[in-house]
Amino acid sequence: MSNSYLCSFNELFHLNNENDGIEIKQVAIPIIQRDYAQGRKNDEVKRIRDRFLSSLLSAVNGEGICLDFIYGDIDNKGKLTPLDGQQRLTTLFLLYWYSAKRSGIISTEYDFLSNFTYETRYSSRDFCHELIKFNPDFDTEIVLSEQIINQSWFPLDWKNDPTISSMLVMIDEIDKHFKTINDLWNKLTVEKKIKFYFLPIKNMGLTDELYIKMNSRGKPLTPFEHFKAEFERQIEGIDKEKAIIIENKIDLNWTDFLWNFRNNDGLTDTLFLNYFKYICDVICYEEKHSPQNRSYDDFDLINEYFGENNPNRKQHLEFLEKSFDCWSQFGNNVKANLFDKFISTKSEDNKAKLVNVTNTDLLRDCLENFYDKYSERRSRSFTFAKFILLYAFIQYALNKTNISDEQMSERIRIINNLISNSNDEMNDSENRVGGNRLPSILEQTKSIIVNGVILDNISINYNSTQLDEEKKKLAWRETHVNQISSLNKLEDHDLLNGQISVVGLENDGLFDRFTELFRCDKDKISCALLTFGDYSRVEKGWRYSFGINDSQSWRMIFHQSSAARFDDTKRCLVQLLSSSQTFDNTVLDNTINAFITNCESNSLYEWRYYFIKYPIFRPNRFGKYWIKAESKYCMYALWTQQKVSENAFQPYLKEIDAIHLDSEKYGQRLVINGQYIYCEKDRFVLKDKDDNEIKALVINQNADNVDTEDRIAKYLANPLV
């Protein structure tokens, strides 16, 4: 094999080395080569074309560029037949043609272009010949390709030649990129801003077999192959020895590992790129940024995190390598040997119970689903919860020798609890309250997994209430070893999802009772709780929430949030749990009946009495009520989660006369014979259409404004109409 030559495109046509026996008179693309492809119109080629032309533009405006090796054979007549480099050579041919024509260079200066030809089809050959003679009009708005097509020498059937059609597209794209470069010809030919290594291959005989073997005729490079080539080029600038190691790992170790996750197509390319994107997002957060407005293009990511402009690119490469390597220690079944060991979708001993995550195979989920090619963004299906959990396991895998199984079980439980109770906090938008929290969340996650420490000195991250609870649990577990299992089961309860403050660590004797209680009828539980006081939570000062038969209402009530009166909820719950050592529906019925009997015996009928005694007060919708400030006898059961609608109703009125509820006034009154009946704090009132009181039924109350007679029974015995 001969020596290689560093040269520009124009110098290629003047290579003459007597020692090597090299003299190039012509460059001919052979018939066996595939068509020129860089001008194709599909999205993938467009992306590659834009990147290539942008690189060339940066080169002519900067320090230049080398386009790596171009191989070819030179026959005894001086004809160079490229074996590899056809696409680059053709693009350079078009760029030089454009430069010469735009700069008004005399033909003798660019006549070497006539020695570039295509032998694939006569049309391609003739097009190149005619193009060199053609002088475009650069002052018209008509694009260059249209000018060319409109020439008399351009037969219409040439449009069907894929090489010609690609060349036309490329000519227009070159014009878009380079039209403002006035001295382009000089930069190309004198300053030689664009070069490549030409490597002559002699005495091998350019057979069809050789072309098929070395050039993969008819099989263009895959997007992954383009990615791999660019990635390897960039990391060579970081560490050439490391680049060789990474290249081998991509081809061997990592591909072998990913093979276990391959899709039906048998390829691992997409799997690799999805995980690469995930790691890039991790790096982005660790650099205190957000990927929200950042490109997910593979090449952009390479440049962003591994390019020469990133001062931390060496560290990023090391992290990427470790993040791939770390999975090998778990064998061919990472799910069974790692994830299923510490997490589950149901309550199990020594495992964290996942919330809103149905698949414990986090790595496979990432490999298959991380990137949404349609939105060109991170897939919504790969949630922040999954993102953080996978990051936690990566940190464990990187530090496994220093973390016992027992420690990991506890630490991943903490992380899971934090995730489950930080829905509002898990965001990476700079425009949200608290800004982009993911950098701090990942920092906190790493500290918990690696060191078992919840940091106090980092910016807002997970939900602060849950962080405080987890700190207390850490200390509690050290002194209550025998009760850890009960605590874990309480955390796993689907009404709590890791937040147990509504019971409280100080009430550890009640942990198991909570589970037993919530095996009972939830409507009975709600009524039983009310016997101990008003356990409701209040949103926005007017919307009260009670538990109903669905779980979501209880989760809202039992979790600390912006809704008021959490302490009242906890007090009522603890009192109910303390009232009996065992719970079933009979126990609850006894509690409820005792309360009703006591109210009736003492003639004290506060609003809780009616709520408990009359099922109509509990419509089993969302557990939401509008209660006016002046009195809880002015109560309205809502039909929706957030607002008063036509199906809302005043339960006292509906109990006495459901037929005549006025839906147009959101069930706040009865309509009978053009007259209206209202329930007010100490009476029922009959009014006319002008809101004038006709008569009233007064309800006797004590000094605390509590009914001393059953207002519903009294009205039914003394109706106003």
Secondary structure, DSSP 8 states (H G I E B T S, - for coil): ----EEE-HHHHTT-EETTTTEE--EEEE-TTS----TT--SHHHHHHHHHHHHHHHHHHHTT-EEEEEEEEEE-TTSEEEEEE-HHHHHHHHHHHHHHHHHHT--HHHHGGGGGEEE-S-HHHHHHHHHHHH----TTSSS-HHHHHHTSTT--GGGGG-HHHHHHHHHHHHHHHHHTT-TTHHHHHHTS--EEEEEEE--SS---HHHHHHHH-TT----HHHHHHHHHHHHHHTT-HHHHHHHHHHHHTHHHHHHGGG--TT---HHHHHHHHHHHHHHHHHHTT--STTS---HHHHHHHHHSTT-TTHHHHHHHHHHHHHGGGGGTT-HIIIIIHHHEESS--TTSEE-SS---S-HHHHHHHHSEETTTTEE-TTS-HHHHHHHHHHHHHHHTGGGS-HHHHHHHHHHHHHHHHT-TTT----TTSTT---HHHHHHHHHHHHHH----SSS-S-S-HHHHHHHHHHHHHHHH-GGGHHHHHHHHHSTTTTT--TTT-GGGGGGHHHHHHHTTS-HHHHHHHHHTTS---EEETTTEEE---SSHHHHHHHHS-SSSB-HHHHHHHHHHHHHT-SS--HHHHHHHHHHHHHHHHHHT-B-HHHHHHH-GGG--SSSSEEEE-TT-TTSEEE-SSSSS--TT-B-HHHHHH-GGGB-GGGTTSSEEETTEEEEEETTEEEEE-TT--EEEEEE--B-TTS-BSS-HHHHHHHS---
